[in-house]
Amino acid sequence: MKTSRIKEVVSSKPHSNGNIYHNLILENGDKINIGKKKEQKVGWEISYEIVDEQSGEFKQSKSVQAQNTPPSNSSFNGSQNENNRLNVQSLIVAQSCIGNACVMYQQSSDATPEKVLKAAQMFFDWAMEKGK
């Protein structure tokens, strides 16, 4: 099995079996022909096995992965996945903080959205500092 990002989609042709057959140039230098259910895009990561080394310029390949996932933005550097994990984690912490701030002010007669958000921000800052 090999894994690489798609550098160039040279061609794609739909087939009657429901697959789209792609000629792809990958960042690792491989040129492959592969059938996928979804249209493949530059920057997507693909896992595959070459099944016929003698099949011409674009080596006949098969997918070993259920589905490719697009990157969240246009930068495809190695820290991309780490940045995505940090963004998701920050959102989870923020959701928890706003929920807890709402609970804290639930019984208060002087609760305002501004006070709830200020408390949530205070909780968020505290939690993120603990995570460093």
C-alpha positions as CSV (number, residue, x, y, z in Angstrom):
1,M,0.0,0.0,0.0
2,K,1.1,3.5,-0.8
3,T,-0.3,6.9,0.3
4,S,0.3,10.2,-1.4
5,R,-1.5,13.5,-2.2
6,I,-2.9,14.2,-5.7
7,K,-0.7,16.6,-7.5
8,E,-2.6,16.7,-10.8
9,V,-5.8,15.1,-12.2
10,V,-4.9,14.5,-15.8
11,S,-8.2,13.0,-16.8
12,S,-11.4,11.5,-15.4
13,K,-13.9,9.3,-17.2
14,P,-17.2,8.0,-15.8
15,H,-17.9,4.3,-16.3
16,S,-21.2,2.5,-16.5
17,N,-20.3,0.6,-13.3
18,G,-20.7,3.9,-11.3
19,N,-17.0,4.5,-10.9
20,I,-15.0,7.4,-12.3
21,Y,-11.7,6.3,-13.7
22,H,-8.9,8.9,-13.1
23,N,-5.4,9.3,-14.4
24,L,-3.6,10.9,-11.5
25,I,-0.1,12.3,-10.9
26,L,0.8,12.0,-7.3
27,E,3.2,14.0,-5.1
28,N,5.4,10.9,-4.6
29,G,6.0,10.8,-8.4
30,D,3.6,7.8,-9.2
31,K,1.3,8.1,-12.1
32,I,-1.8,5.9,-11.6
33,N,-5.1,5.0,-13.1
34,I,-7.7,4.3,-10.5
35,G,-11.5,4.0,-10.2
36,K,-13.3,5.9,-7.5
37,K,-16.9,6.7,-6.6
38,K,-16.1,10.4,-6.2
39,E,-14.4,12.9,-8.4
40,Q,-10.8,13.2,-7.1
41,K,-9.3,16.6,-6.5
42,V,-5.8,18.1,-6.3
43,G,-4.6,18.0,-2.7
44,W,-6.6,15.0,-1.6
45,E,-4.8,12.1,0.0
46,I,-5.2,8.7,-1.6
47,S,-4.1,5.2,-0.5
48,Y,-3.7,2.7,-3.3
49,E,-1.9,-0.4,-4.5
50,I,-0.4,-0.7,-8.0
51,V,-1.9,-3.9,-9.5
52,D,-0.2,-3.9,-12.9
53,E,3.3,-2.4,-13.3
54,Q,3.2,-3.1,-17.1
55,S,0.0,-1.1,-17.8
56,G,1.6,1.9,-19.5
57,E,2.4,5.4,-18.3
58,F,-0.5,5.4,-15.7
59,K,-0.2,2.2,-13.7
60,Q,-3.4,0.4,-13.1
61,S,-4.2,0.7,-9.4
62,K,-6.8,-0.2,-6.8
63,S,-8.0,1.8,-3.9
64,V,-7.3,0.5,-0.4
65,Q,-9.3,3.3,1.3
66,A,-13.0,3.8,1.5
67,Q,-13.1,7.5,0.7
68,N,-10.7,10.4,0.3
69,T,-11.2,13.6,2.4
70,P,-10.6,17.0,1.1
71,P,-8.2,19.3,3.0
72,S,-9.9,22.1,5.1
73,N,-8.1,24.9,3.2
74,S,-5.7,25.4,0.4
75,S,-2.4,24.8,2.2
76,F,-1.3,21.2,2.1
77,N,1.7,21.3,4.4
78,G,2.5,18.6,7.0
79,S,1.1,20.6,9.9
80,Q,-2.3,20.7,8.3
81,N,-3.7,17.8,10.2
82,E,-2.3,19.1,13.5
83,N,-3.9,22.5,12.9
84,N,-7.3,20.8,12.1
85,R,-7.1,18.8,15.4
86,L,-6.3,22.0,17.3
87,N,-9.3,23.9,15.7
88,V,-11.7,21.0,16.4
89,Q,-10.4,20.8,20.0
90,S,-10.8,24.5,20.5
91,L,-14.4,24.3,19.2
92,I,-15.2,21.5,21.6
93,V,-13.7,23.5,24.5
94,A,-15.7,26.6,23.5
95,Q,-19.0,24.6,23.3
96,S,-18.4,23.2,26.7
97,C,-17.6,26.6,28.1
98,I,-20.7,28.3,26.7
99,G,-22.8,25.5,28.0
100,N,-21.3,25.7,31.5
101,A,-21.7,29.5,31.5
102,C,-25.4,29.1,30.6
103,V,-25.8,26.6,33.5
104,M,-24.1,29.0,35.9
105,Y,-26.4,31.8,35.0
106,Q,-29.5,29.7,34.6
107,Q,-31.0,30.6,38.1
108,S,-29.7,34.1,38.0
109,S,-32.1,37.0,37.7
110,D,-29.5,39.4,36.3
111,A,-28.2,37.1,33.5
112,T,-27.6,38.7,30.2
113,P,-26.1,37.3,27.0
114,E,-23.1,39.5,27.5
115,K,-22.5,38.2,31.0
116,V,-22.8,34.6,29.8
117,L,-20.4,35.2,26.9
118,K,-17.9,36.9,29.3
119,A,-18.0,33.9,31.6
120,A,-17.7,31.5,28.7
121,Q,-14.6,33.4,27.5
122,M,-13.1,33.3,31.0
123,F,-13.7,29.5,31.2
124,F,-12.3,29.0,27.7
125,D,-9.1,31.1,28.4
126,W,-8.6,29.1,31.6
127,A,-9.0,25.7,29.9
128,M,-6.8,26.6,26.9
129,E,-4.0,27.8,29.2
130,K,-4.2,24.5,31.1
131,G,-3.8,22.7,27.8
132,K,-0.5,24.3,26.9
